[in-house]
Amino acid sequence: MSLTTDELPRLASPSSIAELSELMARAHAENRTVAVFGGGTAFDDHPPASTPGLLIDLTSIAEVADHFNAGDTIRAGAGTRISALTRFAARSGQEILADLPRDRIDAGATLGGMIATAATGPRQLRRPRLAETVLSVTTVAADGTIARTAHGLHPDLGRRALPRLITGSWGTRAIIAQAEIRLTERPETQRFVWIPGTEAACDLLTARRVPDAVVSERPAGSPAATVVLIEGETDAVEEEVGHLVDRVPGATPCAEPEWWGRRARLAATIELSVAPSFIPTLIDAVDRLETTIGYPLQLRGSATGSFELGVGAPDSEPGVATRVVLEHLRSFGLHFIAARLIHAPASVWDEVDAWGPQPGRQGLVELKSLVDQRGILAPGRGIAGV
């Protein structure tokens, strides 16, 4: 159809950046709210939003360009599945440099969706985060302007890097249409080591050779343990595994855990940021809370201090339990722990303070007002509801 002459639909699937730009210009003129999706793997994160005036499916913008910069990067449309990019990079013995959550990849997550949500996997000790590996993006602004620099979104943002501005914005500042990301050589070997408890996790951050991942896992109703990943050339990996087993009490080589690279998802999920030295205290607090509230609690995260805490059985309504957990963890203070709700049944969002203290919220509000004055892009989906 012709978007110029036909009535603007409620659901659209543009096949090009130009068509996406025209859709947004029309939506802006009609003051319609807009939400976009790709694989939909994070669509139920954040509070439920009201039905948008225009819902845009980006999966048709999925062209994958050839390698750039001597094969170290790849450029693709925002709707390209990460699984397709992984296969494409594997042809030349490479993989995406940033580590991404495996459950979302398996469920069909797209490049634009991963960037918009600043997704991350467990291998974050020796790899940069996604924001640091996005070299360039092409975006479509709230008014339909196609922008490749922050200046294109607003003149006052000329000194800001557009990839950093857009990564983690949840579609609230501009729509990602295309991106160029860094690749790296695929490791020759991966080995895993299981360690009882979490006491060794923090020490491994300053080891002679920092592991590629150190993940603490506390299953509901069970003691916590730590799993370490070491990857690289086979001889070096085997040597390091032997060194770790000899040095750390209880360390034992193991197979890759079935939960590796997957998010902690129970009825509700709380995202936690803690100081690495505070992890043992966090484990103790979760043990006590599980006993007190009578709901299963599942904790999983990196020794860097990024955790997810699942609350309740998958089919439960854990409103009260989630509120108690949030209030207790926040009582330690932001210096030790920050906690916010990221996933829950619709009813729970109204029962809790989902975001907690947000010292930088005013800056987010001001930025949003610059790039989307009418507030039509993904209202309520950003961090702190901005």
Summary of the structure (lengths in Angstrom):
residues: 386
radius of gyration: 21.7
end to end distance: 34.0
largest distance: 72.2
contacts: 1293
relative contact order: 0.13
helix: 31%
strand: 25%
